[in-house]
Amino acid sequence: SPPLPVSAMGNLLSGGPRQEDAAKDRDEVLDSGPVLSVIVRTLGDDEEVVVSDLRPKHTVAELVRRAAELKGWPAFLTKLCIGAQAFSLQSDQTLQDAEITDGTEAMLLKRKALKVLSPGVSRYNRAYCCTVSRIEEVGLGKFEVDFCVVGDMSAGRLQQPRNSRLCWGPEVDNAGDGSRNFSVKNGSSSLPSSHVYTHEERGSKIEGTLVYEGVPVPTPKFLGFVFGDFGYSLLRVQMEEGDEGGRD
């Protein structure tokens, strides 16, 4: 049989016209219905902003994101209040489902990012310990952990920082700081999604930042950090609101 034309081969590899048509149909559904505008105010500020060109099938999360953008606020720290209802980036309702119509008035609130400096140590023994200098919320369900781990080769090379876990849930809430028998159930901890090392000598010292994603929102009162693969103690940290900022 003759070879497929280049255009046909490209359609096969990319999902072809069917995928493009499906995306177009979704966009048409989202953009159907009357055009809506929502009036947004903030506490202590008489100036209002208007989020326009919305449609009934748009999500409330999209409204939150666009309102935060107009105010120059990090969207993950922002909450939109309409009457007794509060919405965030986690909200999956449509404007129609939430009964948000043209001319609806809303209040935009911003909390501070969670941040703790110098919370403590995850320790293996007197010679091997990991000192945490910062745990900070930098995005939706995203945290950074600054650390420095040291050892003297008496128990071998330092364990891999990328196997360190950030933990949450009842197990952390009820654990004692420094616990060596700590374990978490599936879904109650996360491995780093990325890392950056500013100093790396596996025999004596590794320093850098671990990035964790998928931490539940609203964030638990306590987070736990356990360095490496095994043997290090739990560092339990009570999270507090810190900077106004955030990164994303």
Disulfide bonds with the S-S distance in Angstrom:
none
